[in-house]
Amino acid sequence: METTVRVDGVEIPLNEFVSKILAGTVSGAVMSLRGVGEGWKKIEIEVRRS
């Protein structure tokens, strides 16, 4: 899996360990949701602070 993190449009470099942890955590959480199949291609999460 490829993992990209951007903060305010700036891509943040990730080492291999952090990339694997983030990818595994996010994909595992999303896969547990009803209606999400194993064939997904891309997960996008946006977090905004008001």
N, C-alpha and C positions, 0 to 999 in steps of 0.2 A: 504494500500500500504506500502511496505517496501522501505526505502530510505537508500542508502549507498553512502558516499562520501569518496573518497580516494585522497590524495595529495601525489604525488611521491611514490605511493604504500602503504602509511600509512593510515589506516582507521581513519577517523575523527568522534568522537562520536557526535551524534546529539540529542538534546532534542526533545520531542514530537512535540512541536510547530514548530520548524525549519523543522523537517522531513515532517510534513503535508504541510507547505508552499511550500517547494521545490517540493514535489510530485505533489501537485495541479498545481503549475505553469508550471512545465515541461510537465505533462500529458495534460494539457489544451492547451499548445502551440503546442504540437505534434499532438493532435487530430484535430486541425484546419487545418493541412496540407492535401493536396489532396492525396488520396491513403492509408491513415491510417484509419483502421476500429476500432470500439469499442472493438474488441476482442483481442487487443494486449496483450502480456504477459510480455515483458521486453523492456525497453528503455535504451539505452546506449549512453552517451554523453561523448566525450573526448575533452578536451581543452588543447592545447599545446602552450606554450609561446616560441618564438624563440629568 
